[in-house]
Amino acid sequence: MLTVNDLTNDFFKRFLANDDNCPEKPILQILDARPIKNNPADKRHRFRLSDGVFSYSTCTNQSQIAGRVEADKLSE
């Protein structure tokens, strides 16, 4: 099981600065996940993610993983 110490600290800062050393697969924490209700047929969620230092709140998922989001199985 991962802990907060495993998060990719400063990922958002490095990503937004176009840092060449920014990891392609960061370890982030989901702080909040809410369904987007604009189009009920398209099951998408809005996420607030944290890298342990900064958080980012304008993230959405692809509809293909909606079932995993709803079943709380994103780590699989």
N, C-alpha and C positions, 0 to 999 in steps of 0.2 A: 504494500500500500504506500502510495506517495504521501509526502508531508509538504508543508509550506516551504520547507528548506529545499525541496526539489524543483520549485518553480523557476522559470527562466527570468531571473530578475532583470529589470530594465529592458525587457523585450520590446515594449511599445515605444519607448524612447529611441531605441536603436532602429526599429522598423520604420518609424516616421522620419528618421534622419537618413534613411537609405544606407545604413551601415553595412558594409560588405561582410562583416562577421556576424550578422544577424542570423540566428538559426532558422532553418526551414521548417522544423517541427518543434516549436517551443512547448514547454509544459506550462499550461495556464490553468487557473482556477475559475470555475463558473460561479459567480457570486449570485446571479439572478437569471432566471429564464422565464419569459412570459410569451404566451401565444400572441401572434399578430392576428387581429380579428378583421382586417380589411376584406379578406377573401377566404371564407371558411373552407372552401374546396382545396385551397393551397395551404397545407399545414406547415406554417413556418413559425419560428420563435425568434424573439429578440433576446440577446444575451448581454449581460454585463460581465466582462472578463477581467481578471487580475493577473499580473505577472509578479505579484509580491511587493511591488513598489507603486506601480501605476495601475489604474483601471481604465477600461474602454467600454463604452456602452452602446455602440451602434453596430453590433454584430448580428447577423442573421444566419440561419442555417439553410442548407439546400433541402427541398421538400423530400428528397429521397431518404433522409435520416430522421424524419419526423417521428417515426415509430420508436426509434431508439431514444430520442429525446423524451418522449412521453413515458417510456418504460424505465427511464433513468439508467440507461445502459450505453452511454457515450464512450466509455472506456474500452468497450469491446471492439 
